[in-house]
Amino acid sequence: MMIDVTSADGHVLDCWLAEAAGDRRGGIVILQEIFGVTDQLKGVAARFAAEGYDVAIPALFDRQQKGAVIPFSEAPKGRDLMLATDLNAVMSDIDATVAMLAARGGKVAVLGFCWGGGLALRAAQVSDVACAVPFYGTRLDAYQIAPLVAPVQGHWGAEDSHVPPAMLDAARAYWPDMEVYTYDGAGHAFANDARPADHVAAAADLAFGRASEFIGRHI
């Protein structure tokens, strides 16, 4: 279901909420790709809700375009919206979503994809989260400005054209405590089952399994 979340500056953003099935274990905030709150991400939310988490997906483009959902075939539109965002405002919206889930009880993790993967790293530096899990997080060099204060487990395809080996190596060196997994034969968006040309089922299943164990360990 879609709910409203109010950020510290009064901005009201849409937020998709999938409520936990069975006994509630805590919360997870999913941070979007450049395509918005897509049906594919709602499917990821349902996956983790079935494991006992309240899962929220804040609409991080709402300050630029309310309700923006970009087709996967129109990535330049999503990139333009992403470039128009202000990092501090985005983090404020993420923090408001984390606080909303925390108020429901328990610890909160962040799980991000692509652009949202980089934001998950930033959340592990500045936000009150139990842990962070970036999937093929991008713009890694932009976040090499502070240490991680929450545990991080990251997942990247070995053939990710958006995150070349040198960029990932630099991130590993900067954050030596970050747990990193790479997947041979996988490129960018390997865990997105709505993009058949990119999806690598075996890598995705392994990565989601590792992420689930990691989040469970810290929540």
Salt bridges, closest charged atoms under 4 A:
ASP9 OD2 - ARG63 NH1 2.91
ASP14 OD1 - LYS66 NZ 3.48
GLU19 OE2 - ARG104 NH2 2.85
ASP39 OD1 - LYS42 NZ 3.85
ASP54 OD2 - ARG24 NE 2.46
ASP54 OD2 - ARG104 NE 2.82
ASP62 OD2 - LYS66 NZ 3.23
GLU74 OE1 - LYS77 NZ 2.90
ASP93 OD1 - ARG63 NH2 2.82
ASP160 OD2 - HIS188 ND1 3.01
ASP198 OD2 - ARG195 NE 3.14
GLU213 OE1 - ARG217 NH2 2.79
